[in-house]
Amino acid sequence: RAPHMAKLMNRGVFRPMLGVFPTLTPTGWTALSTGSWPGTHQVMDFNIRALGKPLDETVWGINTGLCQSEYLWNLVERAGRTPILVKWEMSWPPTVKTGIQVEGTGPGVSNHHQIAGYHLFVSGKWAPRPIGGQRDPETLDPSALQKVRSIDPVTIEDAKERGWIDLPASGQPPLEVELTIQPLARGRESMNRGKEGTPKPFFGLLYAEGEDGYDRVRICGSRSGSDIVADLGVGDWSNWWLDTFQIDGADIEGYVRMKLVTLTPTADAFELFVPQIWPREGYTVPDEIASEIDKEVGSFLQNPARDALGVVDDDTYFELLEYHHQRLTDVAQHLAQSRPWDVLMVETHAPDYTSHFFLSQTDEFSGADAGTIERCREGVIRTYASVDRMIGRLMDLADDQTVVLICSDHGGTPNQFRAVDIAQVLEETGFIAYKEGTREINWSKTRAVNVGLVHIFINLKGREPDGVVNPTDYESTQQEIIAALHTYRDKETGRYPFSLALTKADAEMVNLSGDLVGDVVYALRPEFDGAHGKQLPSVSFGIGGQHSTFILSGAGVRQGVPLQRQVRVVDVAPTLCYLLGLPMPDKVEGGVIYEALEDPNWHLTVIDQLKD
């Protein structure tokens, strides 16, 4: 299913790679991009402790301004060479100075640029397509908003009574459905490009072209059948069209596309999907690169409707995913073929999307029925096949002096048991107290709280605004928390879900250090976690595991070798620098993967040749 990755493995080296802890996007991608551990680069989580503030206040981790280490692309620039980044994760706000960058914020809805997220207009006999089982929380999977309505209900009316003109010939009385696009819809509020969007209506005309009932929708800009934007049969996508929207009173141009997913002959079920609306400009460095993409490539798409998985049908999602991968490749190929470059970095988050959705129910131990397991396994296969096609197209850019690296920030595992809620554990064990009848923390009676994914902070006097634990009791409280986690037994299974609990000082063993690290750091067994996050990076479980992908091929790399010695996420950047003859990034902690190289001492070989 992945012939291009197989070819790279046959031509190069490969090994499951040890990632970071927590096994999470911000920590992992930043480690890959800097060669330093989270304790050094300090991008610890999606939700990071806000020092000096109440313990329930956090800093949003998708922000390069938090990183204390040098990024690979800035090192490349420092060496006088040119990087190109295409949707490289965790690279926004841009730090690129002389290179090129296209987007690069975070997964799915975690971006600063979209005009609107998806819209799914539904009416009548419609139902979502969930796979069952638990959903990973937004603290782990911020690309799937869970506090907003997932559909846009609409009402079907008689078109003539609504004042339509220029109606097409129809075997049934034409019907109207009003389709209102809401700018800023389904975006992460803290990352939206504005505060208020002006609703923009389109008008759908349901009609019967054939003799078997309603079978088409005509999308119009007004209640005129001749004011056509698109005309669709069931399963049809429109072309992308450029339209204008208003956000905070300013006009912004963006690309729109629609698909008629469902329309029954009696019009008792209607479903029309509109994917993310992306702007023409404002998402690149330099700014003019967006105009170049618009002219030479076409519409960009940052999110292939990951947040609509389980709501819209799987085929629609995978059609968008294929377009997304094609467009990432188109942009990368255009930029790389039209100017000199030294390092090209392209990212897809699709494997993570499938880890949070399809992978969760791929194993029998998930308790899912046979049909769901088959659907989920097919979803995993389709994801990696699409990723592989993208890789194949990018491989066309490589010549015999090129190094090609395929890597990931973490892995993913299927679900077995209900995920452990650490706040509930701390409440049950007497560390968190709530005000009577509410879920508001009673700080006067709370001794410790969870922050981010794997950190527990003690409510310490003199350090926290509402501290209650005396400094003299700090170490004993740490040990009390650790004992509570180690002895905690899950009520449903009778098992012990915590695989690790460490003091802040001992957390250096998992490469966590500094003021942002909890007083206690913990890890869960994979059967009590979601797709990833709180599991150790060395875990294997069922069909999945937390090891990262590492495939290296090309100039200076051994061929067809499964590496035997350990490879770590922080080793990626220094190995690339070594191969490219670049200096090492500032604060690098990883090492060169010498086992992967044809000549580990190539620099000495070159010196000897120069002497001759």
Backbone torsions as a table, in degrees:
resi	resn	phi	psi	omega
1	ARG	NA	-15.3	-178.0
2	ALA	-132.4	66.5	-173.5
3	PRO	-64.7	-30.4	-178.3
4	HIS	-72.9	-39.8	174.4
5	MET	-65.4	-37.4	176.9
6	ALA	-61.9	-40.5	179.4
7	LYS	-63.7	-42.0	178.7
8	LEU	-64.8	-37.4	177.2
9	MET	-65.3	-41.2	179.9
10	ASN	-67.9	-28.9	-178.3
11	ARG	-95.8	-6.0	-174.3
12	GLY	-140.7	-142.5	180.0
13	VAL	-125.4	159.1	-178.0
14	PHE	-158.0	155.0	176.0
15	ARG	-170.8	143.7	166.8
16	PRO	-59.5	130.5	-170.8
17	MET	-106.1	139.4	178.6
18	LEU	-79.1	122.8	-177.0
19	GLY	-95.2	-159.0	-176.4
20	VAL	-99.3	168.6	172.7
21	PHE	-125.5	130.5	-0.9
22	PRO	-67.9	153.5	-179.4
23	THR	-78.2	85.3	-165.6
24	LEU	-147.6	152.8	-177.2
25	THR	-53.2	-57.4	-174.9
26	PRO	-61.2	-43.9	-179.1
27	THR	-66.6	-43.9	-174.1
28	GLY	-70.6	-49.6	-177.9
29	TRP	-66.8	-34.9	178.7
30	THR	-69.0	-37.4	175.8
31	ALA	-63.9	-42.9	177.0
32	LEU	-59.6	-39.1	-172.1
33	SER	-85.2	-11.5	-176.8
34	THR	-122.4	-22.6	-174.3
35	GLY	76.5	17.1	179.5
36	SER	-127.2	154.1	-177.5
37	TRP	-77.4	162.6	-179.6
38	PRO	-55.5	-34.9	178.6
39	GLY	-62.2	-21.9	178.8
40	THR	-97.9	-48.2	-177.9
41	HIS	-76.4	-23.1	170.6
42	GLN	74.8	7.2	173.2
43	VAL	-90.7	88.1	-162.3
44	MET	-89.0	-16.8	-167.6
45	ASP	-176.4	174.7	165.0
46	PHE	-70.4	-37.8	-178.8
47	ASN	-120.0	108.4	-172.0
48	ILE	-108.7	142.4	179.3
49	ARG	-50.8	129.7	174.6
50	ALA	-93.9	100.1	-175.2
51	LEU	-59.6	135.3	178.9
52	GLY	84.0	-9.0	179.6
53	LYS	-102.7	166.0	174.9
54	PRO	-52.8	149.5	-172.8
55	LEU	-64.9	-15.6	178.6
56	ASP	-94.0	8.9	173.7
57	GLU	-102.8	134.7	-177.8
58	THR	-131.3	165.3	175.5
59	VAL	-105.3	134.4	-179.0
60	TRP	-73.1	126.1	-168.9
61	GLY	-81.7	-10.6	179.4
62	ILE	-82.9	83.2	-173.9
63	ASN	-166.6	111.1	-179.9
64	THR	-63.5	-20.1	178.8
65	GLY	-64.5	-16.6	179.0
66	LEU	-83.3	-19.5	-171.6
67	CYS	-74.8	130.7	-178.4
68	GLN	-101.3	5.0	-179.6
69	SER	-117.1	162.1	-179.4
70	GLU	-81.6	132.4	177.7
71	TYR	-77.1	151.0	179.8
72	LEU	-56.5	-42.4	-176.8
73	TRP	-67.7	-32.0	176.0
74	ASN	-72.6	-34.2	174.0
75	LEU	-63.1	-42.8	177.7
76	VAL	-59.5	-43.5	177.4
77	GLU	-64.7	-41.8	179.8
78	ARG	-59.3	-31.0	179.4
79	ALA	-85.2	5.9	176.8
80	GLY	82.9	18.6	-179.7
81	ARG	-114.5	177.7	-169.2
82	THR	-118.3	120.0	172.8
83	PRO	-98.6	150.3	170.8
84	ILE	-126.9	123.9	178.8
85	LEU	-113.4	127.1	176.6
86	VAL	-120.6	105.2	-179.3
87	LYS	54.0	37.3	179.8
88	TRP	-73.6	124.8	-172.7
89	GLU	-61.5	143.4	173.8
90	MET	61.7	41.3	179.7
91	SER	-123.7	21.8	-178.1
92	TRP	-127.6	141.2	-0.2
93	PRO	-61.2	151.0	-172.8
94	PRO	-63.8	139.3	169.2
95	THR	-110.8	-1.4	175.9
96	VAL	-61.3	135.6	-179.0
97	LYS	-115.8	-44.0	-178.0
98	THR	-117.8	-10.5	-179.9
99	GLY	-90.4	-158.7	-178.2
100	ILE	-127.2	137.8	176.5
101	GLN	-136.0	134.5	175.8
102	VAL	-118.0	111.3	-179.4
103	GLU	53.8	-153.9	178.2
104	GLY	122.3	34.0	-177.0
105	THR	-87.0	-89.8	-177.7
106	GLY	-149.4	-171.6	-176.9
107	PRO	-71.1	142.1	169.8
108	GLY	52.2	-120.4	-174.0
109	VAL	-73.1	-6.0	-179.1
110	SER	-82.3	71.2	179.1
111	ASN	-143.9	159.1	-176.8
112	HIS	-98.3	3.8	-163.9
113	HIS	-117.9	-29.8	-170.3
114	GLN	-60.9	146.6	175.0
115	ILE	-78.2	-41.0	176.3
116	ALA	-156.0	150.6	170.6
117	GLY	-78.5	-170.0	-175.8
118	TYR	-67.2	157.2	168.7
119	HIS	-125.8	136.1	174.2
120	LEU	-125.9	100.3	-178.4
121	PHE	-84.3	123.8	-176.9
122	VAL	-135.1	151.9	176.5
123	SER	-152.8	147.7	173.7
124	GLY	77.8	-140.0	-173.9
125	LYS	-80.1	80.2	-179.7
126	TRP	-122.4	146.8	176.9
127	ALA	-145.8	147.5	177.1
128	PRO	-70.1	175.9	-178.1
129	ARG	-123.6	58.0	-179.1
130	PRO	-68.9	161.9	175.2
131	ILE	-103.0	-3.1	-178.6
132	GLY	84.4	179.4	-179.5
133	GLY	78.2	-176.1	-176.2
134	GLN	-80.5	157.7	173.2
135	ARG	-107.2	138.5	175.2
136	ASP	-69.1	139.7	-178.2
137	PRO	-69.9	162.8	-179.6
138	GLU	-63.8	-24.5	176.5
139	THR	-62.8	-23.7	178.5
140	LEU	-103.3	-35.9	-174.2
141	ASP	-127.5	73.8	-176.2
142	PRO	-72.2	-3.4	178.7
143	SER	-83.3	-1.0	176.9
144	ALA	-126.4	98.8	-179.7
145	LEU	-68.5	134.8	-175.4
146	GLN	-118.0	2.2	-179.6
147	LYS	-114.1	14.5	176.3
148	VAL	-121.8	153.8	179.8
149	ARG	-66.1	134.4	-173.2
150	SER	-87.6	-7.4	-179.6
151	ILE	-131.6	167.6	176.6
152	ASP	-121.1	91.4	-178.3
153	PRO	-64.3	139.1	178.4
154	VAL	-131.8	162.3	-179.5
155	THR	-114.7	135.8	178.8
156	ILE	-93.9	127.1	-176.8
157	GLU	-123.5	164.4	174.3
158	ASP	-71.3	124.6	-173.7
159	ALA	-65.4	-41.5	-178.0
160	LYS	-63.8	-38.9	179.0
161	GLU	-67.7	-20.3	179.4
162	ARG	-92.2	5.9	171.8
163	GLY	84.9	26.3	-179.8
164	TRP	-71.3	150.9	172.8
165	ILE	-126.6	165.5	177.1
166	ASP	54.4	48.2	-179.3
167	LEU	-73.1	142.8	177.0
168	PRO	-74.7	163.1	174.1
169	ALA	-62.5	136.7	-175.4
170	SER	-149.7	137.0	177.4
171	GLY	-76.0	-9.1	176.6
172	GLN	-132.9	156.5	178.9
173	PRO	-57.8	124.5	-179.4
174	PRO	-58.9	143.2	-178.5
175	LEU	-122.2	152.7	-179.8
176	GLU	-111.7	143.6	167.7
177	VAL	-135.2	123.5	-179.5
178	GLU	-86.1	129.0	-174.9
179	LEU	-117.8	103.3	-175.2
180	THR	-103.6	118.5	175.4
181	ILE	-84.0	129.1	179.7
182	GLN	-109.9	103.5	176.1
183	PRO	-55.5	143.5	-177.1
184	LEU	76.6	-1.0	178.8
185	ALA	-62.1	142.0	174.9
186	ARG	53.2	42.9	169.5
187	GLY	-112.6	159.2	174.7
188	ARG	-74.6	118.4	-168.6
189	GLU	-52.9	-42.8	-176.9
190	SER	-70.9	-12.3	-178.1
191	MET	-114.5	2.1	-179.3
192	ASN	-62.8	153.6	-177.5
193	ARG	-80.0	-5.1	179.9
194	GLY	-163.9	-175.3	-176.8
195	LYS	-102.6	-36.3	-173.4
196	GLU	-140.6	127.3	177.0
197	GLY	-107.8	143.5	179.4
198	THR	-89.2	122.2	-179.4
199	PRO	-58.8	141.6	179.0
200	LYS	-125.0	116.8	-177.5
201	PRO	-87.2	142.0	162.8
202	PHE	-120.1	164.5	-175.0
203	PHE	-127.8	122.1	178.6
204	GLY	-97.6	133.4	179.6
205	LEU	-113.2	110.4	177.9
206	LEU	-85.9	127.7	179.3
207	TYR	-147.0	170.2	-175.7
208	ALA	-113.9	102.7	177.7
209	GLU	-75.3	-36.9	179.4
210	GLY	-96.3	-162.9	-175.8
211	GLU	-103.5	2.7	-173.9
212	ASP	-105.9	21.0	177.8
213	GLY	106.6	-171.6	-176.5
214	TYR	-63.1	132.6	-176.9
215	ASP	-145.0	0.3	-179.1
216	ARG	-143.4	156.1	169.7
217	VAL	-128.4	132.2	174.9
218	ARG	-104.9	120.7	179.4
219	ILE	-91.7	125.7	-175.8
220	CYS	-127.8	154.9	177.5
221	GLY	-82.0	-11.8	178.5
222	SER	-151.5	-176.8	179.2
223	ARG	-85.6	53.7	175.6
224	SER	-132.0	124.6	-179.2
225	GLY	-65.1	-12.8	178.4
226	SER	-96.3	-7.5	178.7
227	ASP	-89.5	63.5	-166.7
228	ILE	-85.5	130.6	170.8
229	VAL	-100.8	-41.3	179.2
230	ALA	-159.3	155.9	176.3
231	ASP	-136.5	118.4	-166.5
232	LEU	-127.5	138.7	165.2
233	GLY	-93.5	172.4	-178.9
234	VAL	-62.1	128.4	-178.3
235	GLY	91.1	-6.9	-177.1
236	ASP	-84.4	142.2	167.4
237	TRP	-99.7	143.2	168.7
238	SER	-77.8	166.6	165.5
239	ASN	-71.2	162.4	171.3
240	TRP	-70.7	137.9	171.4
241	TRP	-128.7	150.5	-178.9
242	LEU	-89.0	129.6	-179.3
243	ASP	-136.0	169.8	-177.8
244	THR	-116.2	134.6	179.8
245	PHE	-129.0	159.6	179.6
246	GLN	-113.9	128.4	173.3
247	ILE	-130.6	125.1	-177.1
248	ASP	52.2	38.2	175.6
249	GLY	81.1	-2.9	-178.4
250	ALA	-105.8	143.5	177.9
251	ASP	-79.2	134.9	178.2
252	ILE	-134.7	129.1	178.9
253	GLU	-89.7	137.2	178.0
254	GLY	-151.3	164.5	-175.0
255	TYR	-97.0	136.8	-176.5
256	VAL	-123.9	145.4	176.7
257	ARG	-147.6	149.6	-179.6
258	MET	-136.5	152.2	174.1
259	LYS	-132.9	130.9	172.0
260	LEU	-84.1	103.7	-176.0
261	VAL	-82.9	-44.3	-175.2
262	THR	-140.9	134.5	167.8
263	LEU	-154.7	112.7	-179.7
264	THR	-82.6	157.7	-178.5
265	PRO	-57.5	-28.3	179.2
266	THR	-96.7	3.4	-179.1
267	ALA	60.3	27.3	177.1
268	ASP	-88.5	-0.4	171.6
269	ALA	-145.3	128.2	-177.9
270	PHE	-138.8	137.4	-179.8
271	GLU	-150.9	121.2	179.8
272	LEU	-132.2	131.0	-173.8
273	PHE	-111.6	135.8	174.9
274	VAL	-123.4	114.3	178.9
275	PRO	-74.1	178.6	178.0
276	GLN	-45.1	135.1	176.2
277	ILE	-98.8	116.5	-173.1
278	TRP	-108.9	142.4	-176.6
279	PRO	-77.8	165.1	176.3
280	ARG	-76.0	-26.5	-171.8
281	GLU	-146.7	171.5	174.3
282	GLY	95.1	3.6	-175.2
283	TYR	-121.5	17.4	-178.0
284	THR	-133.0	162.8	169.4
285	VAL	-131.6	123.5	-7.1
286	PRO	-65.2	166.2	-177.2
287	ASP	-57.9	-36.1	-174.0
288	GLU	-69.3	-13.7	178.2
289	ILE	-63.9	-34.3	178.2
290	ALA	-62.6	-42.1	177.7
291	SER	-64.8	-36.7	177.8
292	GLU	-65.2	-42.9	177.3
293	ILE	-62.1	-43.7	-179.3
294	ASP	-59.9	-39.9	-177.0
295	LYS	-79.8	-42.8	-170.9
296	GLU	-95.2	-24.4	-175.2
297	VAL	-116.7	-53.3	-178.3
298	GLY	123.4	-161.2	-173.3
299	SER	-64.8	139.4	176.5
300	PHE	-96.2	155.4	176.3
301	LEU	-141.7	117.3	-177.1
302	GLN	-89.5	-34.9	-175.9
303	ASN	-123.5	113.6	-179.6
304	PRO	-81.0	39.2	177.5
305	ALA	68.7	36.9	175.8
306	ARG	-55.7	-39.7	-177.0
307	ASP	-72.0	-6.2	176.6
308	ALA	-100.8	0.3	177.8
309	LEU	-59.1	132.0	-177.8
310	GLY	87.1	-9.3	175.6
311	VAL	-106.1	-59.2	173.1
312	VAL	-81.5	166.0	-179.3
313	ASP	-71.5	155.2	-176.5
314	ASP	-61.1	-39.9	-178.0
315	ASP	-59.8	-41.9	179.5
316	THR	-62.3	-42.9	177.6
317	TYR	-60.4	-47.0	-176.0
318	PHE	-71.0	-29.0	172.6
319	GLU	-63.4	-41.4	177.2
320	LEU	-69.6	-38.0	179.0
321	LEU	-61.8	-41.6	178.9
322	GLU	-63.7	-41.4	176.7
323	TYR	-63.0	-43.6	179.3
324	HIS	-56.7	-48.6	180.0
325	HIS	-66.3	-39.2	177.7
326	GLN	-62.6	-41.5	-177.6
327	ARG	-71.6	-37.5	174.0
328	LEU	-58.1	-42.9	179.7
329	THR	-67.7	-43.4	179.0
330	ASP	-57.2	-44.9	-179.3
331	VAL	-65.4	-47.1	-180.0
332	ALA	-60.6	-44.6	-179.7
333	GLN	-64.6	-42.8	179.5
334	HIS	-61.4	-48.5	-177.0
335	LEU	-65.6	-41.4	-176.9
336	ALA	-72.3	-29.3	-178.3
337	GLN	-89.2	-10.2	-175.9
338	SER	-107.3	0.5	-178.7
339	ARG	-161.9	160.2	177.2
340	PRO	-67.9	149.0	176.2
341	TRP	-155.3	159.2	178.4
342	ASP	-119.7	-35.8	178.9
343	VAL	-133.9	124.8	177.3
344	LEU	-115.2	123.9	-176.7
345	MET	-123.4	119.4	-178.2
346	VAL	-127.3	133.8	-177.7
347	GLU	-125.8	140.9	166.4
348	THR	-122.8	139.4	179.2
349	HIS	-98.6	8.1	-175.1
350	ALA	-57.6	-40.9	177.8
351	PRO	-58.9	-36.4	177.6
352	ASP	-67.9	-39.4	178.2
353	TYR	-60.2	-41.5	-179.2
354	THR	-73.9	-28.5	176.2
355	SER	-63.6	-41.7	-178.5
356	HIS	-75.2	-23.2	-175.9
357	PHE	-112.8	-73.1	-172.4
358	PHE	-70.2	-43.6	-174.3
359	LEU	-60.8	-27.5	-173.6
360	SER	-59.3	-29.4	-175.1
361	GLN	-118.2	29.3	-176.1
362	THR	-87.3	-17.9	-178.6
363	ASP	-104.0	148.8	179.9
364	GLU	-59.0	-32.4	-177.2
365	PHE	-69.2	-6.5	175.4
366	SER	-70.3	-18.3	-177.7
367	GLY	85.5	2.3	-179.8
368	ALA	-73.2	155.8	177.3
369	ASP	-75.2	167.3	-174.0
370	ALA	-61.0	-38.0	179.9
371	GLY	-65.0	-39.8	178.7
372	THR	-67.6	-42.9	178.6
373	ILE	-59.8	-43.4	179.1
374	GLU	-63.5	-43.6	178.7
375	ARG	-60.8	-42.9	-177.6
376	CYS	-69.3	-40.7	178.2
377	ARG	-64.7	-38.7	176.9
378	GLU	-64.2	-36.9	177.2
379	GLY	-64.0	-40.6	176.9
380	VAL	-63.4	-45.0	-179.5
381	ILE	-61.2	-47.0	-178.3
382	ARG	-63.8	-34.6	178.5
383	THR	-62.9	-53.8	-175.3
384	TYR	-70.4	-28.9	175.0
385	ALA	-65.5	-39.5	178.7
386	SER	-68.9	-42.6	175.6
387	VAL	-58.2	-42.4	-177.7
388	ASP	-65.2	-37.6	177.0
389	ARG	-63.4	-38.4	176.3
390	MET	-61.9	-45.3	179.2
391	ILE	-60.6	-41.4	179.2
392	GLY	-59.5	-42.0	179.3
393	ARG	-68.0	-36.9	178.5
394	LEU	-69.0	-31.2	179.0
395	MET	-61.5	-23.0	178.6
396	ASP	-64.0	-18.8	179.9
397	LEU	-80.7	-12.4	-173.2
398	ALA	-87.8	137.5	170.3
399	ASP	-113.5	-168.9	-174.2
400	ASP	-75.4	-1.1	175.6
401	GLN	-108.1	13.1	-175.2
402	THR	-104.4	140.9	170.5
403	VAL	-101.2	132.9	177.9
404	VAL	-116.1	126.5	179.2
405	LEU	-121.6	131.0	170.6
406	ILE	-113.5	122.5	-178.1
407	CYS	-146.6	165.2	177.0
408	SER	-140.5	163.6	-176.7
409	ASP	-84.1	-30.7	179.3
410	HIS	-163.5	-179.6	178.4
411	GLY	-108.8	-150.0	179.6
412	GLY	-161.6	151.3	180.0
413	THR	-132.7	153.6	176.6
414	PRO	-73.8	168.1	-179.9
415	ASN	-92.1	146.9	171.4
416	GLN	-126.8	-63.1	-178.4
417	PHE	-108.2	167.8	175.8
418	ARG	-56.9	133.7	-179.1
419	ALA	-65.5	140.0	179.7
420	VAL	-73.2	131.5	175.7
421	ASP	-96.3	106.7	-173.8
422	ILE	-64.1	-34.8	178.0
423	ALA	-62.8	-39.3	177.6
424	GLN	-65.1	-40.0	177.9
425	VAL	-61.7	-45.5	-179.7
426	LEU	-66.4	-32.1	175.4
427	GLU	-68.5	-46.5	-178.4
428	GLU	-63.5	-31.0	-177.9
429	THR	-94.1	6.8	170.3
430	GLY	87.2	15.2	-179.0
431	PHE	-95.2	-31.2	176.1
432	ILE	-109.2	134.3	174.6
433	ALA	-124.3	143.8	179.9
434	TYR	-114.9	152.4	175.1
435	LYS	-65.2	143.1	-171.7
436	GLU	-54.7	127.3	177.2
437	GLY	77.6	7.3	-178.9
438	THR	-135.3	175.1	171.6
439	ARG	-108.9	23.6	176.1
440	GLU	-86.7	128.5	-175.9
441	ILE	-65.4	133.4	173.5
442	ASN	-93.2	96.5	-172.7
443	TRP	-66.5	-25.4	-179.2
444	SER	-69.2	-17.3	-179.3
445	LYS	-121.1	6.4	-177.9
446	THR	-100.1	126.4	-177.8
447	ARG	-100.5	-22.6	-179.7
448	ALA	-160.5	146.9	178.0
449	VAL	-137.3	157.6	175.6
450	ASN	-86.4	140.5	177.3
451	VAL	-132.8	130.1	-175.9
452	GLY	65.5	-152.8	-172.9
453	LEU	-86.3	-43.8	-167.8
454	VAL	-126.6	11.5	-174.4
455	HIS	-108.8	138.1	172.6
456	ILE	-122.6	122.6	179.7
457	PHE	-106.3	135.5	175.6
458	ILE	-78.8	136.9	179.2
459	ASN	-79.0	78.4	-166.3
460	LEU	-90.4	131.1	175.4
461	LYS	-61.2	139.2	178.3
462	GLY	86.0	-18.5	177.6
463	ARG	-110.5	-40.5	-178.7
464	GLU	-101.1	145.8	-179.0
465	PRO	-56.7	-32.6	-179.0
466	ASP	-120.6	37.0	-174.8
467	GLY	-62.4	142.6	179.5
468	VAL	-126.2	-17.9	-178.0
469	VAL	-88.8	124.0	178.9
470	ASN	-67.0	141.6	177.4
471	PRO	-53.7	-31.3	179.0
472	THR	-66.8	-19.3	180.0
473	ASP	-100.6	8.2	-174.6
474	TYR	-59.4	-55.5	-175.7
475	GLU	-66.4	-38.3	178.8
476	SER	-66.8	-33.5	177.2
477	THR	-69.4	-39.7	173.9
478	GLN	-55.1	-49.3	-177.8
479	GLN	-65.9	-32.9	177.9
480	GLU	-66.7	-41.9	178.1
481	ILE	-64.1	-46.0	-179.1
482	ILE	-60.5	-43.4	178.4
483	ALA	-63.3	-38.6	179.9
484	ALA	-64.6	-39.1	179.6
485	LEU	-70.8	-44.4	-178.6
486	HIS	-64.0	-31.9	-177.0
487	THR	-98.0	-0.4	-178.6
488	TYR	-69.8	131.0	-179.2
489	ARG	-116.8	128.3	177.9
490	ASP	-66.7	127.8	-173.8
491	LYS	-66.5	-34.6	-175.5
492	GLU	-75.8	-34.3	-174.0
493	THR	-110.9	-18.1	-175.7
494	GLY	75.8	7.2	-177.5
495	ARG	-97.1	164.7	177.8
496	TYR	-98.0	112.8	-170.9
497	PRO	-83.9	-16.1	-174.8
498	PHE	-91.7	124.5	180.0
499	SER	-93.4	-17.4	-174.1
500	LEU	-158.9	140.8	170.9
501	ALA	-147.8	124.0	-171.9
502	LEU	-130.7	150.6	168.3
503	THR	-70.6	163.5	178.3
504	LYS	-56.1	-41.9	-179.9
505	ALA	-64.4	-40.0	-178.5
506	ASP	-75.6	-15.6	-178.6
507	ALA	-66.4	-9.9	175.0
508	GLU	-60.3	-25.9	179.2
509	MET	-64.8	-23.3	174.0
510	VAL	-107.5	23.8	171.3
511	ASN	64.8	31.2	175.0
512	LEU	-113.4	128.1	179.6
513	SER	-156.9	160.8	178.3
514	GLY	106.7	176.2	-175.0
515	ASP	-67.2	-20.8	-177.2
516	LEU	-83.8	-5.2	-179.7
517	VAL	-86.3	140.2	-179.3
518	GLY	-63.8	159.9	175.3
519	ASP	-67.0	-26.7	170.5
520	VAL	-131.9	135.0	176.7
521	VAL	-116.9	137.3	-176.1
522	TYR	-133.5	160.8	173.8
523	ALA	-133.2	149.9	178.4
524	LEU	-105.4	152.4	169.1
525	ARG	-67.7	148.0	-173.1
526	PRO	-62.0	-28.7	-179.2
527	GLU	-70.1	-12.1	179.4
528	PHE	-113.5	17.4	178.7
529	ASP	-121.4	179.0	173.2
530	GLY	-88.8	-139.4	-177.0
531	ALA	-66.3	-36.0	-177.5
532	HIS	-171.0	179.4	173.4
533	GLY	121.5	-67.9	-175.0
534	LYS	-98.5	1.5	177.8
535	GLN	-87.0	154.0	175.2
536	LEU	-69.4	149.4	-175.7
537	PRO	-70.2	-5.6	-180.0
538	SER	-98.7	4.3	-172.2
539	VAL	-73.6	139.0	164.9
540	SER	-120.7	140.3	-174.5
541	PHE	-157.5	114.0	179.8
542	GLY	59.4	-133.7	-177.0
543	ILE	-74.8	-12.8	-173.2
544	GLY	-122.1	-169.0	179.2
545	GLY	-179.8	166.6	-176.2
546	GLN	-93.0	-6.3	175.2
547	HIS	-59.2	146.3	179.0
548	SER	-89.0	162.0	175.6
549	THR	-79.1	137.7	172.2
550	PHE	-144.3	111.6	173.5
551	ILE	-132.0	123.7	-178.8
552	LEU	-126.5	131.5	-175.7
553	SER	-147.8	154.4	173.0
554	GLY	118.7	-155.5	-172.4
555	ALA	-59.3	126.1	176.7
556	GLY	82.7	2.2	-176.1
557	VAL	-108.1	140.8	176.4
558	ARG	-61.9	161.6	-174.7
559	GLN	-114.1	131.2	172.5
560	GLY	64.2	38.0	-173.9
561	VAL	-116.1	116.8	169.1
562	PRO	-77.9	114.0	-175.1
563	LEU	-65.5	143.0	-176.7
564	GLN	-101.2	-28.3	-177.3
565	ARG	-93.7	162.2	-172.2
566	GLN	-62.7	138.3	172.3
567	VAL	-121.2	131.5	-177.2
568	ARG	-118.5	153.6	-179.5
569	VAL	-54.1	-38.8	-177.2
570	VAL	-73.2	-8.1	178.1
571	ASP	-82.8	-13.5	-174.3
572	VAL	-64.8	-55.0	-176.2
573	ALA	-61.0	-48.2	179.7
574	PRO	-64.7	-31.1	177.6
575	THR	-66.8	-43.1	177.0
576	LEU	-63.1	-42.3	178.7
577	CYS	-61.5	-40.9	-179.9
578	TYR	-63.1	-44.4	179.8
579	LEU	-65.9	-36.1	-175.1
580	LEU	-88.1	-2.2	-179.2
581	GLY	71.0	32.6	-179.9
582	LEU	-101.5	157.4	170.8
583	PRO	-67.4	166.2	-180.0
584	MET	-82.1	146.1	177.5
585	PRO	-61.8	150.4	175.7
586	ASP	-60.2	134.2	178.4
587	LYS	69.4	18.7	177.9
588	VAL	-61.9	139.6	179.1
589	GLU	-120.5	-18.4	179.0
590	GLY	-76.2	173.7	179.2
591	GLY	-122.1	168.8	177.2
592	VAL	-75.8	136.2	179.2
593	ILE	-84.8	79.2	-173.6
594	TYR	-61.9	-31.5	-179.4
595	GLU	-60.6	-23.0	-177.9
596	ALA	-82.5	-11.8	-167.6
597	LEU	-99.1	141.9	174.8
598	GLU	-61.1	-43.2	179.4
599	ASP	-132.6	94.4	-179.1
600	PRO	-59.5	-21.5	-178.5
601	ASN	-109.6	36.8	-172.7
602	TRP	-59.0	-34.3	-179.2
603	HIS	-65.7	-35.5	176.2
604	LEU	-70.0	-36.3	177.3
605	THR	-61.5	-43.7	179.8
606	VAL	-64.1	-41.2	178.4
607	ILE	-61.1	-43.7	178.2
608	ASP	-61.7	-39.4	179.1
609	GLN	-64.8	-38.4	179.0
610	LEU	-66.9	-36.0	177.5
611	LYS	-62.9	-38.4	180.0
612	ASP	-68.2	NA	NA
